[in-house]
Amino acid sequence: MSKKDDTASGNMTNDFEDVVELGKQMEKMQDEQELNEDGYIQDPVQYDNEVKKKK
């Protein structure tokens, strides 16, 4: 059983190594403008739900 398999804290991260890894993943994520430049759109379901909440 690996370290990741026996984790049950319910938190997004369990230690600083996880925080560093998530930070690296987030740095690689594209924003809306970058997605548009590559011919993609942001998740429309998520976007539509956010617009409905604001109304």
Residue pairs with C-beta under 8 A, 6 or more apart in sequence:
7 14
12 18
12 22
13 19
13 22
30 38
30 40
32 42
35 41
35 42
